[in-house]
Amino acid sequence: MDFKQIQELIKMINKSNISELSIEQDQFKITIKQKDNEVQQIVTVPAVTAVQPVAVAPQPVAQAAPAAAAPAAPAAAAPAAASNLITIKSPMIGTFYRSAGPGKPSFVNVGDEVAPGKVVCIIEAMKLFNEIESEVSGKIVKVLVDDASPVEYDQPLFLVEP
């Protein structure tokens, strides 16, 4: 069983109600387990990490308690503006790389156009370097992960404007 087949299995299990799947072939054995609560926590953690710089701004607002209602409106407008953006997420756990190697140009930068099938990054998992391709077309608006940093399954990597 090759890596693409394992990725497809993981995607199919995540879309289904199956909580565990075990497959044995000759000298190969794989067990995939799904726990809804843990997956939700993993998705939440990167969102908090990406928002940390914004979390610094509410501290002065906490000091000015009467003005707390006014800053809530801009905070609500930001997600509305971001609602038209598409998120490219990590299909696996591993280390995120923006380029093919040190000193080489990044696969994509902010402002670059992407199309389905275009490589946007590499994720290293267990000494295997997996090229991650875009499944959407549009313009890269934001890179959410630093180069050479660890990523979780389903963690947002890029924001794309269709």
C-alpha positions in Angstrom: 0.0 0.0 0.0 1.5 3.3 -1.0 1.3 6.7 0.7 -1.4 8.1 -1.6 -3.7 5.1 -0.8 -3.1 5.7 3.0 -4.0 9.4 2.5 -7.2 8.5 0.7 -8.1 6.0 3.5 -7.6 8.7 6.1 -9.8 11.2 4.1 -12.5 8.6 3.6 -12.5 7.7 7.3 -12.7 11.3 8.4 -15.8 11.8 6.2 -17.5 8.6 7.5 -18.7 7.5 11.0 -16.1 4.8 11.2 -14.0 5.2 14.4 -11.3 2.6 13.7 -10.0 0.7 10.6 -7.3 -2.0 10.6 -5.9 -3.5 7.4 -3.3 -6.3 7.1 -1.6 -7.4 3.9 1.3 -9.8 3.9 3.9 -8.0 6.1 2.1 -4.7 6.2 -0.4 -3.6 8.9 -2.1 -0.3 9.4 -4.6 0.9 12.0 -6.3 4.2 11.6 -8.4 5.5 14.6 -10.6 8.6 14.6 -11.7 10.5 17.7 -14.0 13.4 17.0 -13.1 15.4 20.1 -9.4 15.3 19.5 -9.7 16.3 15.9 -11.8 19.4 16.9 -9.1 20.3 19.5 -6.4 20.1 16.9 -8.2 22.3 14.5 -8.9 24.8 17.3 -5.3 25.1 18.5 -3.8 26.4 15.2 -6.6 29.0 14.9 -5.7 30.3 18.4 -2.0 30.4 17.4 -2.8 32.4 14.3 -4.9 34.8 16.3 -2.4 35.4 19.1 -1.2 38.8 17.7 -4.9 39.9 17.7 -5.3 38.7 21.3 -2.8 41.4 22.4 -5.1 44.1 21.2 -8.1 43.4 23.5 -5.9 44.0 26.6 -6.3 47.8 26.4 -10.0 47.2 25.7 -10.3 45.3 29.0 -9.0 48.4 30.8 -11.6 50.6 29.1 -14.7 48.5 30.0 -17.3 51.0 28.8 -15.8 50.9 25.3 -15.9 47.0 25.1 -19.0 47.0 22.8 -17.4 49.2 20.1 -14.4 47.0 19.3 -16.7 44.0 19.0 -18.1 45.3 15.7 -14.7 45.4 13.9 -13.9 41.9 15.2 -17.2 40.7 13.8 -16.4 42.4 10.4 -13.0 40.7 10.1 -14.5 37.1 9.9 -17.2 38.3 7.5 -14.5 39.7 5.2 -12.5 36.5 5.5 -15.5 34.3 4.8 -15.0 34.4 1.0 -11.4 33.0 1.5 -10.6 29.3 0.9 -8.3 27.5 3.3 -5.7 25.0 2.1 -5.2 22.6 5.0 -2.6 20.1 5.8 -3.5 16.6 4.7 -1.1 15.0 7.3 1.0 15.5 10.3 4.6 16.5 9.6 7.0 19.4 9.1 6.0 22.2 6.7 8.5 23.5 4.1 7.7 26.4 1.7 10.5 25.4 -0.7 12.2 22.3 -2.2 15.4 23.0 -0.2 17.5 25.6 1.6 18.2 28.5 -0.7 15.6 27.5 -3.3 12.6 29.8 -4.0 9.3 29.2 -2.3 6.7 27.2 -4.2 4.2 30.1 -3.6 4.2 33.5 -2.0 1.5 36.0 -1.1 0.0 37.3 -4.3 0.8 34.3 -6.4 -1.9 32.6 -8.4 -2.5 28.9 -7.8 -4.5 26.4 -9.7 -5.5 22.8 -9.0 -2.5 20.6 -9.2 0.1 23.3 -8.4 2.5 22.4 -5.6 2.2 24.9 -2.8 4.5 23.3 -0.2 6.2 20.1 1.1 5.3 18.3 4.3 7.9 15.9 5.6 6.5 12.9 7.4 8.7 10.1 8.6 11.6 11.1 6.2 9.2 11.2 3.2 8.8 14.5 1.5 5.2 14.9 0.3 4.4 17.6 -2.3 1.1 19.2 -1.3 -0.9 20.4 -4.3 -3.6 23.0 -4.4 -7.1 21.7 -5.0 -8.5 25.2 -5.6 -7.6 28.1 -7.9 -7.1 31.7 -6.8 -4.6 34.1 -5.3 -2.6 33.3 -2.1 -3.6 35.9 0.4 -1.8 34.7 3.5 0.7 32.0 4.5 -0.4 30.8 8.0 2.6 28.6 8.9 6.3 29.4 9.3 8.8 27.5 7.2 10.3 24.3 8.8 7.6 24.3 11.6 5.5 21.3 12.6 1.9 21.0 11.4 -1.1 18.9 12.5 -3.6 17.1 10.3 -6.2 19.5 8.9 -4.2 22.6 10.1 -4.8 25.6 7.9 -1.7 26.4 5.8 -2.7 29.0 3.3 -5.6 31.4 2.7 -6.7 31.7 -1.0 -9.0 34.3 -2.5 -11.0 32.6 -5.3 
